[in-house]
Amino acid sequence: MGHMHNLSRRAFAFGSAAIAGGIAFGSYGIAEAATTAGDNPLSAGLGPNSVTFNPWVEISPDKITLIAQHADIGQGVGSVQPIMIAEEMDLDPGQFEVRFAGPSPAYFNTGFAEELAPFLAPDQSPAAEEARAKTLEWLRQSGLQMTGGSSTLPDTYEKLRVAGAVARETLKAAAAKRSGIAVADLRTQSGHVIMPDGTKIAYVDLSADAAKIPPVLDAKPRDPSKWRILGRPMMRLDIRDKVMGELKFGIDLKMDGMLYAAVKLNPGKGQPLKSYDASKARTMPGVKKILEIKNGVAVIATNSWYAMKAVDAVICEWAPSTYPADQADHWKVLESSFKPEFLGKEWRKTGDVEAALKTGKLVEAEYRAPYVGHQPLEPLNGIGLVTDKGMEIWVGHQSPRFVQYVAATAIGLKPEQVTFHNQWSGGSFGHRLEYENVRVLAEIADQMKGTPIKLVFSREEDFLQDIPRQIAIARHRGSVDKNKIVAADLQLASTAPFKGLLERSGTPTKDPDGQLAAGLWNVYYDIPNFRGTSYEAQGLSPCTTWRSVGASTSGFFTESFIDELIHAAGLDPMKARVAMCTVPHYRKVLETVAEMSDWKGPLGNGRGRGVAFVESFGTPVAEVVEVSMTDRGIKIDKVWIAADVGKVIDPVNFENQVQGGVIWGLGHAINCELTYAKGAVQQTNYNHHEAMRIYQCPVIEVRGLENDPKVRGVGEPPVPPAAPALANAIFAATGKRIREMPFNKFIDFV
């Protein structure tokens, strides 16, 4: 892990723009690197007469197991990743089992390379590609294993297909050796190798033969025109079990002899416990033990309900938070952060901005975005068992190797002494990139050696300990002259979410936080004088990655301000964006959403449409929101959205991801914020942090484009345009410009 620490500093010396992305580097020696025993984690513990060709395929005489490299946090990893392998192996659903990957550098995430290099996503110049190749090499050396940044498909689109192709061709070679029939005369179908006379040999019957021959490393994945499953609507492998309530999430696991833990932690995140009185809790039903841990108290009981009720009865005195106690002072810190000493980076500058701002009409505006919570339905949990040999931990998490590091560090073990079992997660949105439950569980299990301990955060504790989305203020200036935007000077001050996450992962960096550039510097409009600058506020609440991360706030700021400039220039919001867009296939995204919505200008009669266009994690997304004024407030009538992801692998899941992103973005823009009072978050359940209700959800029409030369992710990119498109629509309908989230502080919604 120390190795990862040092390499992380190197990576961010590139001047990272973000962690995310889509990148196509070919198989990048995947087959070769992953087939040697030392690089393939499946080699250890392989049963008799079994074979593994690479870190994603294992065949034994009784079953075929495909490995889902990424964590499934609701985005469909447990389905799409094995299906990509199955497509190449000619396996049908039901013919294989799926297992999540354990911690291993073999599962390094190539998808992060695209934006870790300091170049805009559409830039395919030799310099940009060279920087991405260097970043990819760093990722390979570091073995950075992480799910995030909409990188699931960009990371695995090529390597899993290569993995499946290697398995297919090796099984054919094994069948050829057994039968004496040339490989060229063999084919595969439904988990079998088929002889010329129609005789079939099941893959599982070939495992011992395949283990005795070298893998066929030059196997090529099939052309997409020959796909049987991919690219077509498919039923997710996990959907039946989820619908029937049979799928076991992390919170559902049980073990013999298990006890249950609930915690009360310092609401001043990360600060210690000063003292406590547990006299009442000790007498309550089911209570077995009360433990002091680093920043709080844990109650061990015979079930979670008893544990939660008892821990509520513990009276604690806390050390104060290191950030301002009250919300108003958080905003004051941000307001004073637009100073050279807090400069993160001037990410992009073209033309003479200061001179251009003095020409034509000057437009200035300040925007604000609050802290918001992650709040997946499944609260943080986990099971831990510490013995004299080490620790086992069962938890749904997006960074397996960092879990090992955090748990081991908490109780004085080496990372390799921690065995990690990843679990299905009931949502994350960035929550399961953090470690509070991991560290606390390790401390508790260490004090309960030999007994499996199940920790479940109460909903209230989950809210209190959630490390939220960054708080941010933007101060933008621009000028228009002769019906043209001639200058845009975009500045924001914010907490640094990705730097905070790295620090808590044991990989601190002093380099500027690239996530604060997302949605700020990647603006693809023909504005001759342009500058994007970030300032990193100090001393505020810790923040972390939240679905779409930096672009979730900067996208709102930027696209709202662009709309203000367009309005000042007397132009149509859609036509102006299309005309100014400098990247041809990005322009196509805007043209598509204009065609989908039949955009013809103002609607009138209390109705309005707003458009926004944001590229995040390399995926360009354009959204149109239509609203109408009613006696009860603004009603969102319909949303049209177009995204270019290079290749739509599963049309059904693509549509669901996009629609979910729109609802997530709109709901949080309308309703949600976390505020602090006396050092603690004031909103401790959903009734104070309310997502969009079903009756509020508009019809959402989705279209996926495939013009981008690289495969891109779509889990997060639909989120950033939602808020500015809605704000721009409200302006079109009412003439009221909303510059701060949540919007319900300024206008009513149906």
N, C-alpha and C positions, 0 to 999 in steps of 0.2 A: 504493500500500500504506500510505503514511503516512495517507491519508484513512481507511482501515479502522482504523488504530491509534486515531485520535481518536474515531471513532464507537463503537469498542468500549467505551471508557470510558463513553460516554453510555448504552449498552445496559445496562451493569451497574449504573448508577445506579438502574435500576428495582428493584434488589434481587433479581436473578435467582434463580429456584429451580433452574433447570437449563437445559441445552441439549437440546432434544428436541421431541417432542410431535406433536400433531395439531391442525390448525387449518383451519377452512373459512372462507375469506374471499371466496368466490366467485372469479371469474377475476381479480379485482383488476387490471383493466386489462391483463391478460396479453396479450391479442390486440393491443391498441393499442400497448403499450410495446414489444413484441417484434417488431413487424413493420417498423418503420422500419429503414433500412439501418444506422444508427449503433448500434442496440441489438441487432441480430441478427448474431452472430459468423459465421453461415453465409454471409452476404452476401459476405464477403471470399473471393476465390478461387472464386467460383461459375463453373462452366463455361458455354460458349455454349449457348443455348437451354435453360438450366436455370432452375429457380425455387426459391426458399425462401419459405415463408409466415411462418415464425417460427423460433426457435432449435432446433426439434425435427424439422422436416420439410424434406427437400431432394429434389427430383425433377429428374432429368436425362433426356435421351432414351433412356438405356440402363438406368437403375436408379432405385429409390426407396430413400432412406437415412433411417432414423429414428434420432434421437439419444437415447441413454440418458444422462440428465443426471447420475445418481449413479454412484459407483464400484460395481462388482460385486465384493463380497468374499465371495461365496458365498450371499448372501441372495436372489439371483434378479433383481437390477436389470436385467441384460442381457436379461431375458425380459419381466418384468411391465411395465416402462416402455414399451418399444415396442409391446407388445400393447395397452396403453391407447390409444395413438394409432391403432393398426391397427383397433381396434374401431370407432372413429369414422369412419375412412377406408374401411371395408369392404375392408380388405386381409386376405389369408389368410397364415398362416405360410408362408415360402418366397418371398413376393412382395417382400420388402424386405431390405435389409441393415441391420445395427445398428452404430453407431459411438459410442464414448464421447465425452462432451463435452470440449472443451478448456477452458482457463481463460477465463472471461468473467463479468462481473457479471450478464449476462443469466440466468445459472443460479443466482441467489441462492436460498437455501433458505427458503421461506416456512414450512416445518414447524417451524422453531426458535422461531417466535413464541409458540407456546402456553405454554411453560414459562419463557421468558425474562421474561414478565410475572409479577409477584409475586402470582399468584392460584392457588388450588387448581384442579385440572383440571375438576371438575364445576361450578365457579362460572361461571355465564353471566350474571351481573349486568351492568348497563350499565357499571359501573366496570371490571369485569374485561375486558369486550369492548373498551372504550376503550383500556385499557392494552395489550391484544394488538394492537390496530390501530396504536398508536404503535410498538410493537416491530416490527410488520411493515413499517412505513414505514422504520424504521432498517435493517432487513434489506435492503430494496430499495435504499436509498441506499448502503449499504456494499458490496452485492454479495457478501455472505458466501457463498461456494461451498464447501459441506462435506457429506460423507456421514457421518451419525452420529445418535445419539439416536433410533433407530427412526423416522426422519423420512422415509424413502423414499416411502411411500404418503401420509402426511399432506401432504407437500410437493407431490406430483405428481398426486394423484387428480383434482383439478379442472383444473389447467392443461394437463396432457397431453391430456385429453379435449377441452378447448377447442381446443388446437392441432390435434388431428385433425379436429375439426368445421370449423375455419376452412379447412383444406386441402381437405376434402371439398366444401364449398360453393363454394370458389373454383374448383375443378376443374369443378364443374357449371356455374358461370357461364362459364368458358372454353368449355366444350362448347356451351353455349347460344349464345354469340356466334358460334361457328364454324358451328353448324347452323341457327341461326335458330329453334330450338325453345325455348319458354319453359322457364325453370329448373324451374318447378312440374311440368313434364311429364317431367322427367328423374329418374333414380334411380342409385344406385351399387351395384356388386356386384363382389366379387373383383378389385379393382384397375382397374375400368372404370366409365365413365359409360355408362348404358344408355338408348338412345333409346326412344320409345314403340313403334317397330316391332321392337324387339329388337336393333337395330344397336348395336355396342359400340365405344367409343373407349378405348383403354388410357390410364391416367394418364400413362405415360411419353410417349405421343404428344401429350399436351396440355401438356407442360411449357413449350414456347415460347409457346403461347397464354396460359397462365396467368401467365407472367412479364410480359405486356403489360397486364394489368388489375389494379386494386387488390384486395387480399385482402378477402374477405367477413368483416368483423370482428364482425358481430353473430350469427355462427353459434352455435348452442346445442348442447351435448352431448346425446346421447340419454338418455331415461329408462332407468334400469337394467332395467326390464321388457322392453326391446327389445334387450338385449345378446345377441350371438351367442356370444361367447367368455368375457368376464369373468363372474365369479360361478360359473363351472362348472369342474370339474376340467380342467386343461390340462397338456399336456406342455411343459416348459420348452424354449425355443428352443436352449439350450446343452447339453441333457442328453445328446443323442446323441454330440456331440463329446467331452464329458467322459467318458462311459462308454467310448467307443472310444479314449480317450487321444489324441484329435486336436486338442483345444483348446489353443492356445498361451497359457500364462500368461507373466507377465513373465520368469520364470526360464528359459523355453524360447527366448527370442528370440536370434537370431544375426545378425551382420552381417559383410559382407566386410571382411577386414583387422582384425578385432576381436582385442584382447588381453584377458586375464582378470586380475582383481584379487582378492586376499584381504587381509584386514586383521587386525591385532592392536591393539585399542584399550585405553586405560586402563580397567581394570575398576572403578575408582573414578569412576563415570559423569561425563563432562564435564571431567575434570581432564586436564592436559597430560602429555606424555611428557618425562621428564628426560634420558634418554640411552638408547642401544641399541647392540647388537653384532650385526651382520648378516653377519659373516664366513662363517659356515657356510652360511647361506641363499644367499649369492651363488654358491656352487659347485654348487647342487642343480639337477637336471634341469629344463629348461623356463624357468628364471628369466631374465627380460629386464631388470628394473629393480627397485630397492628405493627406495621413496620415504618421506620423512618427512612426516607430515601433522600437523594441529593437536594431536590427542590420541592419536597412535599411529604405526604403521608400516604401509605397504602394500607388498605384493609383486606385481609385474606378471609374468605368465608366459603360456605358450602354452595352458594350460587351467586350469580352476579347481582341479583336484586338485593339480597342481604348485604352484599359488599357495598353496593352503592348507597343504600339507606344508612349503613353504619358510617361510611366515610363522610356523609353529609353532616353527621353529628359531631365530627371532630372539629374542635375550635383551633384555628391556626393563627399564628402571628407571622407575617411575612416581611422579608427584607423588601425595601421599596424597589420599584422598577427603575431601570436606567434611562428610560425615555420619559417625556413629559407625562404627568399624571392625567391631564385633561386635554380633550380634543382640540380646543381652541389653540393651545400652545403647540400642537403638532403643525397646524396650519401656519402659525407664526414662524416656526423653524423653516418651513418650506419657503415662505415669503422672503426670508432673509438669505436664502441659499443661492440666489442668482449673483454670485460674486466669484472673482477669479480663484480664490482659495478652495472653492468647491467645484471648480471646473472638472467635469469628467473628460469630455473630449469635444472638439469641433469635428464632427463626423464627416461633414461635406461642405465645400464652399466653391461656388462658381460665380464669376462676374464680380462686379463692384457693388456689394449689397448696400453699403451706407450711402453711396452716391445715388443709387437707384431709388432708395426709400425717399429721397428728397424730390423725386419727380412725380408728377401726376397726383393722384389722390392717395393719402396715407390711410391705412386701415390697421387698427390695433385691437387686440382682444386678449382677455385672460380666461383660461379654462381651468377647471378643477376636476379631479377624480379622487374619490375617497378610498380608504382601505375597504376591501371586500373579502368575505370568507370563501373557502372552497366548498365545504359542507356536502360531501357525497352522502348518499343515504346510509351507507354502512359506516358507522363511526370507527375510529381507530381501534385496533384490537391486536391480539397475537397470543400465541402460546409459547412459553419458554420452559426449557428443562435444562438445568445445570447439574452436571455430575462431576466427579473427579477428573473425567477425561476432557471435559469441555462443555459447550452449550449447543443445544439444538433449538432452532427458532422457526416457528411456523407463522408466517405473516404475509399479507399481500403488499408487495413493495416494488418500486420501479428501479431500484439500484441494488441488486443483490450483493455485489462486492462491497459496497459502502455499508450495507447492513452488517456484514461480517465485521467490518472495521469499527463501526460505532458500538455494536454490542460488545465486542472484545475489549475495546478501550474502556468501556464503562466498568468492567469487572476484572481488568488486569489479565486478560487472555491474549493470545496471538490470534489474528484473524482466521488463520487456518484451523483454529480450534473451535470455530463456530460453524455449525452445519445449518445451512439455510434452506428452507422448503417454501418456495413461493406459492401463493394461494390466489384463487379468483378474488377479485376485488369488486365491491359494489360501488364503483365510481372512484374518482380521485381528483381530476382537474388540477393536479399539481400537489394535492395533499399528501400523497404517498411517495413523494420525493423527499419528504422530511422524516425526522427520526425520533421524535419525542417518545412515541410509544415503544420504539425499539430500545432506546436507552433505559427508559423506566422499567420495561419488562426484564431487561438483563439484570438490573439492580434488584428487582423483587425476586426473580428466580434464583439469583445467587444467594439470597438470604433464605431460600426455601429449597436448598439442594436436595435432589432426588425426587422432588414432587413436581409434576407438570403444573404450571400456573397459567391460567387463562386470564388475560387482562382485557377488559372492555372499557373504553372511555364512555362515560355518560354523554348524552348529547350536549349537556351544558359544559362539561369539561372539554369536549371536543371543540366547541365554539371558543371557550376561553383560551385554549392552548393553540388554536389554529394560527399558523403564521400566515398573515393575509397577503393579498395582492398589494402591490406598491401604491402608496399615496403619491399624488403628483399634481403639480401646477405647471401650466404652459403659458408663456407670454410670447405671443406671436405678433409680428408686424409684417406688413406688406404694402405694396403700392400698385395701383392700376393706372394706366394711361392709354387713352385712345382705344378703349375696349379691349385692353390686353393686360394680363398680369405681368408686371415687369420685375417685381421683387418679392421674395418671401424670406423672412428671417425668423426661423422657428427655434424657440428656446424652451427647455423644460427643466424643472428641478424635481427630483424624485428620490426616493430611497432606491437602493440598488438591489434588485431581487435576486439576480443570478449570483452576484458576488456573495450575498448572504448564504445562499444555498451551498456554494462551494466551501465557504468557511466552515459551515456545520458538517460538511462531508469530509473535513480534514484536508482540504486542498485550497487554502486561502490564496488570494491573488490581489495585487495592488493595481492591476491594470483596469482601465475603464470598463464599466459594465456594458457589454454589447447589447443587452436587451433594451437599454434606454435609447438605443438608436433605432430599434424596430418601430416602423411607422413614422419615424422622424426624418431619417436620411433617405430611405428607399421610396422617394416620391418621383413618379415617372411622368411628370408634366414638363412641358417646354416653358420653363421659367428661367430667363437668362441670368438672373441674379438670385442665387439661392444659398442659404446657409442653415445648417442644422446642428444645434449645440445642446449638450446635456450637462447638467450640474447634479452632483450626487450629495444629497442632504445627509447630514450626520446626526446621530443621537436620537433617531426616531425608532418606532417599533420595528423589530426585525420583520423583513418581508421576504417573500419567496415567489417561485414561479406559480402562475395561475393561468388557466387555459388561455393561451395566446400571449401570455406574459407581457412584454413591453408594449406590443402593438395594441393590447386591450385598452390602454389609456392613450398612447400616442396616436393611434389610428383615429380615435374620437377627436383629439385636439386638431390633428392635421386636416382631416377631411371636413371638419366643421369650418375650419378657417379658410380652406380653399373655397368652400361654398360661399363664405362671406366675401372673399375677393371676387369670385365670379359674379356675385350679385352686384357688388360695387362697380364692376365693369359693364353691367347691363347685359350679361350673356345668359343663355339658357344653361342650367347646371349640367345637363347630360351632354348637349352638343359641345359645350366648352371642354368638358373632360375628354370626350372622344377626339376633338380637334387637337388638344394639347398633348395627348398621350404619345410618348416617344418610342414605345416598344410595340412592334406590330402585333404580336400575339396577345399582348395585354390589351391593346386597343380592341381586338376582337372580342375580348371578354366584356368590355363596356358596350360594344355594338350589339352583342348577344342579349345582354340584359335590357338594352333599349328596345330591341325587337320583341323580346318576351313580354315586356310590360306595355308595348305599344305606346311608347313615350312620345307625346306630341305637344309637350309644354304644359303650362298651368291648367289645373282642373277647374278651379273656381268653386263657388257655392260651398264654402267651408271645407273643401277637400284639398289635400295637398300630397305631393310626392317628393320624396327626397332620395338622392342617389349618393352612394359613397363607394370608393374603390381603394382597397388596401391590399398590398402584397405582404404576407407574413409567412415565414418559413419557406419562402420561395414560391408560394402558391398565390397567384393573383385572383382576387375575388371582388366582384361587383354586386352590389345589392341595391334594389329599389324598394322602398317602403311607402305604402300608400295609407294615409290616415284621413279620418273625417271628424269634424267637430260635432259633438252631440250635447244634449242638455246635461249629461252626467260627466262629460269630459272627452278627452281624445280617445277615439277608437282606432285600433290598428286593423285595417281591413285586409291587406294582402301584402305579401313580400315575394319579390322575384329575385333570384340569385343565380349567378353563373360563376363557375370556377374552372380554371384550367389546371388539371393535375397530370397532364402528359399521358396518363393511361388510367382508365377507370377499370379497376380489377373486379369489383363487385358492385354492380349498379344499385342494388338494394341497400347495401351498407353505406355506399357513397351518399345516397339520398338521405338516409337516416342520420348520418354524421353531419351533413350540411344543415338539415332541418333542426337537429339538436343544437348545433352551434348558434343558429339564428335565435332560437328560443332562449338559450342561455344568455346570449349577448343582449337581447331586448329586455329580458326579465331583470338582469342585473342593472342595466342602464336605467330602468324605470324605478326599481324598488329598493336596491340593496346598498347598504354601507355598514361598516363597522366603525363605531366611535369608542373613544376611551374616556373613562371617568375614574378618578382615584387609581389610575394605573391599570385598570382592568377593562376588558371589552364589555360594553353594555348590552350587546345583543347576544343572547345565549340560547336561542332556539329559533326555529323556522318562522314563528309568528312575528319575530322581529327582523327577519332577513328573508323576505318572502320572494320566491321565484314567481315567474309568470304563471297564472292560473290557466286551466284548460279553456275556460270560457273567454279568456283574453287572447288566446293563440290565433293568429291569422292563418289563412291559407298560405302555404309556402310552396312556390313553384321553383323547381331546381333543374338546372341543366349543367352537365359536366362536359368540358371541352378537352380535347386531346392534342392540342397544338404545341405544347411545351416539349422540347426535346428530351427533358428529363422527367422521371416519375416523381411526383410531389405528394405530400401528405395533405389530408383534408380535415383532420380532427379538430384543429384549432383555427385555421384561417377564416372560416365563416364568421367567427366571433367579432373581430375588430370593426368590420364595416357596419354592423347592426346599429350601434349607438349613433354614429354620425348620420347614417341614412334616416334614422327615426327623427333625430333633432332637425335635420334639414327638411324633412317632411312636415314637421310641426311648424317650422318657420314658413313653409310654403302655404300651409293652411291658415295660419293665425297671424303671421308677421312677427311672432315672438321668437327670439333667438335664445335657445337654452345652452348655456356654456358650462354647466356643472352637473355631474351625476351625483345622486340619482335624480331623475327628472321630476319625480313626484313631489319634490320639495318646491317646485315652481309651477306645476300644472297638474290638473287632475286627469286620471285615465279611467276609462270604463272598466 
